[in-house]
């Protein structure tokens, strides 16, 4: 395959990786640069090689682009940006992302820890379990529908189990093991290869795999070979763990065969199996034969819910203080929605974050402002940067606010004085820090109050979009009893002390002395009040919010029911309690607040909220793209002739586009002869506006166009009627 | 050796064997007679019988004993056992036969490659026919489960049966489940049947093999044994006749029921002699389905079972602080089996509900919608699509499914029901074209997903997320592709809109899924 691709360089142009480009067929292209650049071979590369291939691709790109700088980021401002600024953007990205990447990986690894421990101990203990009999120990790991994202889990499992039980670990995927032979081959190959990895002497052991001890050669799907190999290894445990990563995707007959085989080898080779189960154990069991089910000695393990993992990743990578770039509320909402509504694993979420970082630093010249003090010098800021800042929406809003506040000098200098503006921009960095701290501390306090149910992610996104909404919390506080309030305050105090390790937020005791002292005051006051009330024999403190001011009383006097309204009396303590609550609420409204993110001047430099690039990359819509290309090809071809014919027929359109237009008008079965005559009428010699094509050439083009339509999945051959093609695609 | 013409093996051999394998005396003797070199060695022998009747185990043990028994000065009997389960291909069985024979004879330099029966015969002749062996030397080839051999050519069995015609020293033993008439294509093959055990035999075996070793507290060992005897008999009557006919499953039932059965004795409410009272008390436990079908999750099945295994359970859960679902299930299951025992069905219901909630919480909404749409596509005939899903006139669907109601009023119902007696949802799922399912999906999505209509039109098109959801459902086998290659000779891509698919989930699951999204799927099905 690769050779044929090589022979045909027109198949892969270096334009392939670009989102938008004007198509220029190879024949039309006379640029020597492009011909020199050899197309990169398309081949399946393992993950290790992928990075290398990416470098090769980058090199190829470097050859063709004359404007490349040392940094791979292009200069912006129409090429006016200095190379240093572009390099700095690259540098900021290169330092910002790995921090997050490391944190995310940590979170993910940590999330699987308990599952790992449980599985290892199960596999270890199953060996000695008397009730097991000859059954195969089987761990069912409920992973959720996104099997791909469990790659990490199985990787960790193979590490942990290899260590814990000295077993060979084999991972099977349905795609790699279509039948019994292939599955066994993989099991044997992997089980024997692992030793040579950690054993050391590779060459000799490989020979032993093939020949065993007595020089006998084994078929590569013969477990006898594995047995002989394990015997030759002096491996007393002879354990092999086979993990079926996507067990639903395996044929049930294949599973049955494999399990029966493993079972019959039990005693000579200690097989254990692990199943990654996406749906439920019951559904899985329903697919197995009962006799197979009886050979399994199973236990069920749960992986941490995807929601929880998402929350943790969100906290550390998006909300946490370590995040250099803030993602805006629109994008975040969309990302979160996608996680909830679609089959998109946590991996997709992470790559979306990375993509947002890449887009921001690649395409936003103001992202240099995120660089640290040292590297961001005054010389680096070009007039274009200043100009760009002045076009920002947030700049306009800021100036207008200054005018409204009668700070006319400030506003004027902002608009006219470059150095003043630069000073303001530098100051803005501190303001941004303050804003983020305030936001995170407020959120942390809110979540540690634990009064209003709600996920941190939703709270964070809402706070970014429209500021913090305290109303539900305040309502909840007002309903609290006298015993709960001190507990609440204690929770808050500890929250202030410890901060939040998830968010990487240190405690801020020193900065919040005032808040702490007022909180403790209120707490002491309420406790004293409660004590007083108890001494007086009052049941519990009531505030004006909790106590219903009017109580309907029912009295039965001489078998008659009397209804009377009674105003509940609030004692002095109750009133004082009400006041304390009031002051507490006051305290909260002054200390827990946050503005929407777009109210800040210069937020464009450190917040990214564009949804479209993300959607185009992660949720492509091939149907719409095809449709657009076929109805308005001039947008892609850049030719003059077709631009008038938007959505209508024109002879100058490419054949496929004409056929597509005709195709849209047909019913479910298309007569090929009719299609041809309609096409020929348009482009043939007798047509008015036509190109005057000869019949042979027109027919050639027609065939090609129809074949292309078939390739794109619009039509297919029909058995219903001779000489007809069936229309396949109705929706986009 | 001054041996007579016919001489049975030592009686001691039979005694030891029948202690290990009780109630199989006749079969052991018959097989021994037909295999022993001094008795009546035959050329081929078919041993057949159902699962778990001791065919393989007895053959292996007997041959082992015979080999030792006849081993005087020189070898008189050698054997190999080739298990067909372990042989993946026909070539595999030939090669492992040769390798094992060479090993049994300590033969050096056997061929490693063997593609066909004739080649195997040549190799076997080299080892068995030409070299000199003592008179009466027999070599027994046991083909265990040969009827289950994968990729077996049709000539395999007849060819194996003819091995002994060329090499007279060979006896081929075929262990099969039930031999078809003259399946070896050769005349006169002795067959020995290993029938399933009778009630008395079952009870005897259970008494000798799996008698509880420790006596119950507050009772003597004799009382315990007696109780066990009557208990196994009762279990056999209750379960074996109808459902669990094999020895292992009966054994499993006994051992898992025993603690529950004896719980009243431990609690002190009944004496071990009051068997009928114990039976009445334990009647509910006999209805527990997990006795017959233990399922694959063993750890959970302990925890639901009983009080004395509770210690075990604790061990397990202590070793495994994991399995939160199993622990979460424990109280509910325990309740349903012990405290509210009058409802044996509740366990089954629990299972169903657990399954459905599982699926509906596991799958994201888009995937659930797609699954529902494909269920509709699988179970509604195409001609009703326009009626059910058309939004052409009012922007909303004109009529909700349940056409039968409308027809009933019109008086056509009789004719209809004559036509189709079985409810459609009870019939299997039909295949549908992917494009049709997607059309149904877009039609119902607006109605079932309230958020959908709020979105702007650009984000309401088919996007990659939907295709990802389809691919996921396909990889979970909830949607199944029918017919590998697409029509027209083009190898079908999974995303080919013309491809045919089938919904692979049942009505119960779909109803649960629908309810989890606030949809009554029944209303959308045409009866």
Interface residues (C-beta under 8 A of the other chain):
Chain A: X114 X115 X117 X118 X119 X121 X122 X125 X131 X132 X135 X138 X140 X142 X144 X145 X146 X147 X174 X180 X181 X184 X216 X217 X219 X221 X222 X223 X224 X246 X248 X249 X257 X260 X261 X264 X265 X278 X279 X280 X281 X282 X283 X284 X285 X287 X288 X290 X291 X293 X294 X296 X297 X298 X299 X300 X301 X302 X338 X340 X341 X342 X343 X344 X615 X618 X619 X620 X621 X622 X623 X624 X713 X716 X717 X719 X726 X728 X729 X730 X731 X732
Chain B: X51 X83 X85 X86 X88 X89 X91 X92 X95 X96 X99 X112 X113 X150 X248 X249 X293 X294 X295 X296 X297 X298 X299 X300 X302 X312 X316 X319 X320 X321 X322 X323 X324 X325 X326 X351 X354 X355 X358 X359 X362 X363 X364 X365 X366 X367 X435 X438 X439 X442 X459 X461 X462 X463 X464 X465 X468 X469 X472 X475 X476 X477 X478 X486 X487 X488 X490 X495 X496 X497 X498
